[in-house]
Amino acid sequence: MSEPHTRQLIAGMVGGGKGADIGKTHRFAMRLDGHYDLQAGIFGRDPSSSRAIGAALGVPADRNYGDVREMAEAEAVREDGVDVVVVATPNDSHFEIARTFLSSGISVVCEKPLTQDSVSAAELVRIAAANDAILAVPHCYSAYAMVRQAARMVRNGELGAIRFVDVEHASGWAATPLENEGHKQASWRTNPDIAGFPSVVGDLGTHAFHLLRYITGLEAQRLSGRLQTLVPGRRVFDNATVELELTGDVPARVWASMAATGHNHGLRIRVYGEKGSLEWQHEDPHYLKVQDPAGATAVLTQGLSTLHDDASRLTRVGLGHPEGFLGAFANFYSDLAEVLRARRDSTPLPERGLSFPTGIDGLIGVQFVEAVAASHHDDSAWIIPASAHQKAAA
């Protein structure tokens, strides 16, 4: 028998098949630190294609399933059943798939947005708690070492009182009507029945909003949103600007776009405090720029011996060796593995102030999408998100 914290965790996956880049990203990230072994799954809606993909991934034939309920029931009673299932399917299917596994006591990593409405998202959070299962949402930008450094600096008061936060996830990947050219990702991400009509808010805006919350520790008290469709003929909104008032009346702005012509991934956050400011960009994630009130700039580099432990523990190869997106995704899975293993082996849970996003974060993201949509339809009126109401009630 393996010693506690050494035996690999058994993973399953639903989705992530042919043409689904996010599925490959999850699989690469799970392998990077050796914590997981993919042993079960359903890898597409077409049974023959799904089984072929599963076989190519080394999934045993008897665990290469054709139905979600069949998979959940079989894995729940196996002695070597899955410890966690990744849900990497289009938005409209998240709820039923995640609910099926959580109801069987199987932990779930569910892509964002968690569900298409806050009622069903809250239901998933409730089901996970009732069945002693973990529900995690891979907002993996929060797992970059220098994002953890930024979060620790802000939360330690090194910037002083926060005065303004600006975050944007402005990508140009769909600045042309790719959905009319048979592009698989564009086809469903611009279909309101699958992605929801405020598609860009659920797809990119939730990442930006979570990054804001993660680094600052602040929540949205109220917001005012405006949605646009920049690409003619598109059926969903592909551009969003949101003004927010955060905890303590701190002003903030979120800009999310899939039609920012010429931009690559386009994720950037700037936090301004009374003692200084910081800036982090996803496309140059190895560095964190910090400025004092006089404008003097210090560039902190991943791997420096002077960084907070929150950043240092996520650095694999040391100073001067850049790590990127797959490393951040793997950091998410490593943090999750600590908790899954502790629960499996009945050992103490890790005590970390900064860790992986949970179903609560996913729920808050869905509530953010709904509040932005409600504000837009009321001529950008100020809206109090449901998450703020719930916090006040608590």
C-alpha positions as CSV (number, residue, x, y, z in Angstrom):
1,M,0.0,0.0,0.0
2,S,1.3,3.5,-0.9
3,E,2.2,5.9,1.8
4,P,-0.2,8.9,2.3
5,H,0.4,11.7,-0.2
6,T,2.3,9.5,-2.6
7,R,-0.3,7.4,-4.5
8,Q,-1.5,9.2,-7.6
9,L,-5.0,10.6,-7.7
10,I,-7.3,9.0,-10.3
11,A,-8.9,11.5,-12.6
12,G,-11.7,11.3,-15.1
13,M,-12.8,13.7,-17.8
14,V,-16.0,14.6,-19.6
15,G,-15.5,16.5,-22.8
16,G,-12.1,17.7,-24.0
17,G,-12.2,15.6,-27.2
18,K,-11.3,16.4,-30.8
19,G,-10.8,20.1,-31.4
20,A,-11.1,21.0,-27.7
21,D,-7.9,22.8,-26.8
22,I,-9.0,23.3,-23.2
23,G,-9.2,19.5,-22.7
24,K,-5.5,19.1,-23.8
25,T,-4.6,22.0,-21.4
26,H,-6.2,20.2,-18.5
27,R,-4.5,16.9,-19.3
28,F,-1.1,18.5,-19.7
29,A,-1.5,20.4,-16.5
30,M,-2.5,17.3,-14.5
31,R,0.5,15.4,-15.8
32,L,3.1,18.1,-15.1
33,D,3.7,17.4,-11.4
34,G,2.7,13.8,-11.5
35,H,-0.3,14.1,-9.2
36,Y,-3.0,12.6,-11.4
37,D,-3.5,9.6,-13.6
38,L,-6.3,9.9,-16.2
39,Q,-8.2,6.6,-16.0
40,A,-11.8,7.3,-17.0
41,G,-13.8,9.5,-19.3
42,I,-16.2,10.5,-22.0
43,F,-14.4,12.5,-24.7
44,G,-17.1,13.6,-27.0
45,R,-20.8,13.2,-28.0
46,D,-20.0,10.7,-30.8
47,P,-19.5,7.3,-29.1
48,S,-16.9,5.9,-31.6
49,S,-14.9,9.1,-31.6
50,S,-15.0,9.3,-27.8
51,R,-13.8,5.7,-27.4
52,A,-11.0,6.2,-29.9
53,I,-9.8,9.3,-28.1
54,G,-10.0,7.6,-24.8
55,A,-8.0,4.6,-26.1
56,A,-5.4,6.9,-27.5
57,L,-5.1,8.6,-24.1
58,G,-4.6,5.2,-22.4
59,V,-8.0,5.0,-20.7
60,P,-8.9,1.3,-20.1
61,A,-11.7,0.0,-22.2
62,D,-14.0,-0.7,-19.3
63,R,-13.6,2.9,-18.1
64,N,-14.1,4.5,-21.5
65,Y,-17.8,5.3,-21.0
66,G,-20.6,6.3,-23.2
67,D,-22.9,7.9,-20.6
68,V,-22.4,10.3,-17.7
69,R,-24.7,8.6,-15.3
70,E,-23.2,5.2,-16.1
71,M,-19.7,6.7,-15.5
72,A,-20.7,8.3,-12.1
73,E,-22.4,5.1,-10.9
74,A,-19.6,2.8,-11.9
75,E,-16.8,5.0,-10.6
76,A,-18.5,5.7,-7.3
77,V,-18.4,2.0,-6.3
78,R,-15.0,1.1,-7.6
79,E,-12.3,0.8,-4.9
80,D,-10.0,2.6,-7.3
81,G,-12.7,5.0,-8.5
82,V,-11.9,8.5,-9.7
83,D,-11.0,11.1,-7.1
84,V,-12.0,14.0,-9.4
85,V,-13.7,14.5,-12.7
86,V,-13.0,17.4,-15.1
87,V,-15.9,18.9,-16.9
88,A,-14.6,20.5,-20.1
89,T,-17.8,20.8,-22.1
90,P,-19.7,23.7,-23.5
91,N,-21.5,26.0,-21.0
92,D,-25.0,24.6,-21.4
93,S,-24.0,21.1,-20.3
94,H,-22.0,22.0,-17.1
95,F,-24.9,21.8,-14.6
96,E,-26.2,18.3,-15.4
97,I,-22.8,16.7,-15.7
98,A,-21.4,18.3,-12.6
99,R,-24.5,17.5,-10.6
100,T,-24.4,13.9,-11.6
101,F,-20.8,13.4,-10.2
102,L,-21.2,15.6,-7.2
103,S,-24.4,13.7,-6.2
104,S,-22.3,10.5,-6.2
105,G,-19.7,12.1,-3.9
106,I,-17.2,12.6,-6.7
107,S,-15.2,15.8,-6.7
108,V,-15.4,18.0,-9.8
109,V,-13.3,20.6,-11.6
110,C,-15.8,22.5,-13.8
111,E,-14.9,25.0,-16.4
112,K,-16.3,28.5,-16.2
113,P,-18.9,29.8,-16.2
114,L,-20.0,27.3,-13.7
115,T,-23.5,27.2,-15.0
116,Q,-25.8,29.4,-17.1
117,D,-27.7,30.9,-14.1
118,S,-27.0,31.6,-10.4
119,V,-29.8,29.3,-9.2
120,S,-28.2,26.2,-10.7
121,A,-24.7,27.4,-9.7
122,A,-25.9,27.7,-6.1
123,E,-27.4,24.3,-6.4
124,L,-24.1,22.8,-7.4
125,V,-22.4,24.4,-4.4
126,R,-25.1,23.0,-2.1
127,I,-24.8,19.5,-3.6
128,A,-21.0,19.5,-3.3
129,A,-21.3,20.4,0.4
130,A,-24.0,17.9,1.1
131,N,-22.0,15.0,-0.5
132,D,-18.6,16.1,1.0
133,A,-17.2,16.7,-2.4
134,I,-14.9,19.4,-3.7
135,L,-16.1,21.7,-6.5
136,A,-13.3,23.7,-8.1
137,V,-13.4,26.2,-11.0
138,P,-10.2,26.6,-13.0
139,H,-9.7,30.4,-12.9
140,C,-6.0,29.4,-13.4
141,Y,-4.7,32.9,-13.8
142,S,-4.8,33.1,-10.0
143,A,-2.3,30.3,-9.9
144,Y,0.6,32.2,-11.5
145,A,3.4,32.8,-9.0
146,M,3.5,36.5,-9.6
147,V,-0.3,36.8,-9.2
148,R,0.1,35.2,-5.8
149,Q,2.9,37.7,-5.1
150,A,0.6,40.6,-6.1
151,A,-2.2,39.2,-3.9
152,R,0.0,38.8,-0.9
153,M,1.5,42.3,-1.3
154,V,-2.0,43.9,-1.5
155,R,-3.4,41.8,1.4
156,N,-0.3,42.6,3.5
157,G,-1.0,46.3,3.0
158,E,2.2,47.0,1.0
159,L,0.3,49.3,-1.4
160,G,-1.7,50.9,1.5
161,A,-5.4,51.5,1.0
162,I,-6.6,50.5,-2.5
163,R,-7.8,53.5,-4.5
164,F,-8.6,52.1,-8.0
165,V,-8.4,48.8,-9.8
166,D,-8.4,48.3,-13.6
167,V,-8.6,44.9,-15.2
168,E,-9.1,43.9,-18.8
169,H,-9.4,40.7,-20.7
170,A,-9.4,42.1,-24.2
171,S,-8.7,39.4,-26.8
172,G,-8.9,39.7,-30.6
173,W,-9.4,36.0,-31.2
174,A,-12.9,36.6,-32.6
175,A,-12.5,40.0,-34.2
176,T,-13.8,38.4,-37.4
177,P,-16.9,36.3,-37.8
178,L,-15.1,32.9,-37.3
179,E,-18.5,31.3,-36.5
180,N,-19.4,31.6,-40.2
181,E,-16.3,29.7,-41.2
182,G,-16.8,26.5,-39.3
183,H,-14.6,27.4,-36.4
184,K,-15.6,24.9,-33.7
185,Q,-14.9,27.2,-30.6
186,A,-16.4,30.2,-32.3
187,S,-19.5,28.2,-33.3
188,W,-20.6,27.4,-29.7
189,R,-19.1,30.5,-28.0
190,T,-21.2,32.7,-30.2
191,N,-24.4,30.6,-29.9
192,P,-26.6,32.2,-27.3
193,D,-28.3,28.9,-26.6
194,I,-25.0,27.4,-25.5
195,A,-22.8,30.3,-24.3
196,G,-25.6,32.6,-23.2
197,F,-26.3,35.9,-24.8
198,P,-23.7,37.9,-22.7
199,S,-21.1,35.4,-24.0
200,V,-18.1,37.5,-23.6
201,V,-18.9,38.2,-19.9
202,G,-19.2,34.5,-19.0
203,D,-16.2,33.6,-21.2
204,L,-13.6,36.3,-20.5
205,G,-15.3,38.7,-18.0
206,T,-15.5,36.1,-15.3
207,H,-11.7,35.5,-15.5
208,A,-11.1,39.3,-15.2
209,F,-13.5,39.7,-12.4
210,H,-12.0,36.7,-10.5
211,L,-8.5,38.0,-10.9
212,L,-9.6,41.4,-9.5
213,R,-11.2,39.7,-6.5
214,Y,-8.3,37.3,-5.9
215,I,-5.6,39.9,-5.9
216,T,-7.4,42.6,-3.9
217,G,-9.6,40.5,-1.6
218,L,-12.4,43.0,-2.4
219,E,-15.9,42.2,-3.6
220,A,-18.3,44.1,-5.8
221,Q,-20.8,46.2,-3.9
222,R,-22.6,47.4,-7.1
223,L,-21.9,47.7,-10.8
224,S,-22.9,49.3,-14.0
225,G,-22.5,47.4,-17.3
226,R,-22.7,48.1,-21.0
227,L,-22.7,45.3,-23.6
228,Q,-22.0,45.7,-27.3
229,T,-21.7,43.5,-30.4
230,L,-18.8,44.8,-32.4
231,V,-18.7,42.1,-35.2
232,P,-21.7,42.7,-37.4
233,G,-24.3,39.9,-37.5
234,R,-23.0,38.2,-34.4
235,R,-25.7,36.7,-32.2
236,V,-24.1,37.4,-28.8
237,F,-22.4,40.4,-27.2
238,D,-18.7,40.3,-27.8
239,N,-17.6,43.4,-25.9
240,A,-18.4,44.5,-22.3
241,T,-17.4,47.4,-20.1
242,V,-18.2,47.4,-16.5
243,E,-17.8,50.0,-13.8
244,L,-17.7,48.7,-10.3
245,E,-17.8,49.9,-6.7
246,L,-15.8,47.5,-4.6
247,T,-15.7,46.9,-0.8
248,G,-15.1,50.2,0.9
249,D,-16.4,52.2,-2.1
250,V,-13.2,51.5,-4.1
251,P,-13.8,52.2,-7.8
252,A,-12.9,49.7,-10.5
253,R,-13.3,48.9,-14.1
254,V,-13.5,45.6,-16.0
255,W,-13.2,45.5,-19.8
256,A,-13.9,42.2,-21.6
257,S,-13.8,41.7,-25.3
258,M,-13.3,38.9,-27.8
259,A,-13.2,41.4,-30.7
260,A,-10.3,43.7,-29.6
261,T,-8.7,43.6,-33.1
262,G,-5.0,42.8,-33.0
263,H,-4.8,41.9,-29.3
264,N,-3.5,38.4,-28.4
265,H,-4.8,37.1,-25.1
266,G,-5.1,40.6,-23.6
267,L,-5.4,39.9,-19.8
268,R,-3.9,42.7,-17.6
269,I,-4.6,44.0,-14.1
270,R,-3.4,47.3,-12.5
271,V,-4.0,48.0,-8.8
272,Y,-3.4,51.5,-7.4
273,G,-3.0,52.2,-3.7
274,E,-2.0,55.1,-1.5
275,K,1.6,53.8,-1.2
276,G,2.1,52.6,-4.7
277,S,0.7,50.5,-7.6
278,L,1.3,47.2,-9.3
279,E,0.7,45.8,-12.8
280,W,0.7,42.2,-14.1
281,Q,0.2,41.1,-17.7
282,H,-0.6,37.5,-18.7
283,E,1.5,37.7,-21.8
284,D,4.6,38.6,-19.7
285,P,3.6,36.7,-16.6
286,H,7.1,36.2,-15.2
287,Y,7.2,39.8,-14.0
288,L,5.3,42.0,-11.6
289,K,5.8,45.8,-12.0
290,V,5.6,47.8,-8.8
291,Q,5.8,51.6,-8.7
292,D,6.1,54.0,-5.8
293,P,4.3,57.5,-5.6
294,A,7.3,59.2,-7.2
295,G,7.1,56.8,-10.2
296,A,10.2,54.8,-9.4
297,T,9.6,51.3,-10.9
298,A,10.8,48.0,-9.5
299,V,10.3,44.9,-11.6
300,L,9.9,41.7,-9.5
301,T,10.9,38.5,-11.2
302,Q,9.6,35.0,-10.6
303,G,12.3,33.1,-8.7
304,L,13.7,36.0,-6.6
305,S,14.6,34.9,-3.1
306,T,12.8,37.9,-1.7
307,L,9.4,37.0,-2.9
308,H,6.6,35.9,-0.5
309,D,6.3,32.2,0.0
310,D,2.9,32.3,-1.8
311,A,4.9,32.9,-5.0
312,S,8.1,31.0,-4.2
313,R,6.3,27.7,-3.5
314,L,4.8,27.8,-7.1
315,T,8.2,28.2,-8.8
316,R,9.7,25.0,-10.2
317,V,12.9,25.8,-12.0
318,G,14.3,29.0,-10.3
319,L,15.4,32.5,-11.2
320,G,15.7,33.3,-14.9
321,H,13.8,30.3,-16.2
322,P,10.3,31.6,-17.3
323,E,7.3,29.5,-16.6
324,G,4.0,29.9,-18.4
325,F,0.3,29.0,-18.8
326,L,0.6,25.3,-18.4
327,G,2.7,25.8,-15.3
328,A,-0.1,28.0,-13.8
329,F,-2.7,25.5,-14.7
330,A,-0.5,22.8,-13.1
331,N,-0.3,25.0,-10.0
332,F,-4.1,24.9,-9.8
333,Y,-4.1,21.2,-10.0
334,S,-1.2,20.9,-7.4
335,D,-3.2,23.0,-4.9
336,L,-6.2,20.9,-5.5
337,A,-4.2,17.7,-5.2
338,E,-3.1,18.7,-1.7
339,V,-6.8,18.9,-0.6
340,L,-8.0,15.8,-2.4
341,R,-5.1,13.7,-1.0
342,A,-5.6,15.0,2.5
343,R,-9.3,14.1,2.4
344,R,-8.6,10.7,0.8
345,D,-5.9,9.8,3.3
346,S,-7.6,11.5,6.4
347,T,-4.6,13.7,7.0
348,P,-4.7,17.4,8.0
349,L,-5.9,19.8,5.3
350,P,-3.3,22.4,4.2
351,E,-3.7,25.8,5.7
352,R,-3.3,28.3,2.9
353,G,-4.6,31.8,2.6
354,L,-4.2,31.7,-1.2
355,S,-5.3,28.6,-3.0
356,F,-7.5,27.4,-5.8
357,P,-10.9,28.9,-6.7
358,T,-14.0,26.9,-5.5
359,G,-17.6,26.6,-6.5
360,I,-18.3,29.7,-4.4
361,D,-16.0,31.7,-6.8
362,G,-17.9,30.1,-9.7
363,L,-21.2,31.1,-8.2
364,I,-20.0,34.7,-7.7
365,G,-18.9,34.7,-11.3
366,V,-22.3,33.7,-12.6
367,Q,-23.9,36.3,-10.4
368,F,-21.5,38.9,-11.9
369,V,-22.7,37.9,-15.4
370,E,-26.3,38.2,-14.4
371,A,-25.8,41.6,-12.8
372,V,-24.0,42.9,-15.9
373,A,-26.8,41.7,-18.1
374,A,-29.4,43.3,-15.8
375,S,-27.6,46.6,-15.7
376,H,-27.2,46.7,-19.5
377,H,-30.9,46.1,-20.0
378,D,-31.7,48.9,-17.6
379,D,-29.6,51.4,-19.6
380,S,-26.5,50.7,-17.5
381,A,-28.2,51.3,-14.2
382,W,-26.3,50.5,-11.0
383,I,-27.1,47.0,-9.9
384,I,-26.2,45.3,-6.6
385,P,-25.0,41.8,-7.4
386,A,-26.7,38.9,-5.6
387,S,-23.3,38.1,-4.0
388,A,-23.3,41.5,-2.3
389,H,-26.9,40.9,-1.0
390,Q,-25.9,37.5,0.4
391,K,-22.8,38.9,2.1
392,A,-24.9,41.7,3.7
393,A,-27.5,39.1,4.9
394,A,-24.7,37.0,6.5
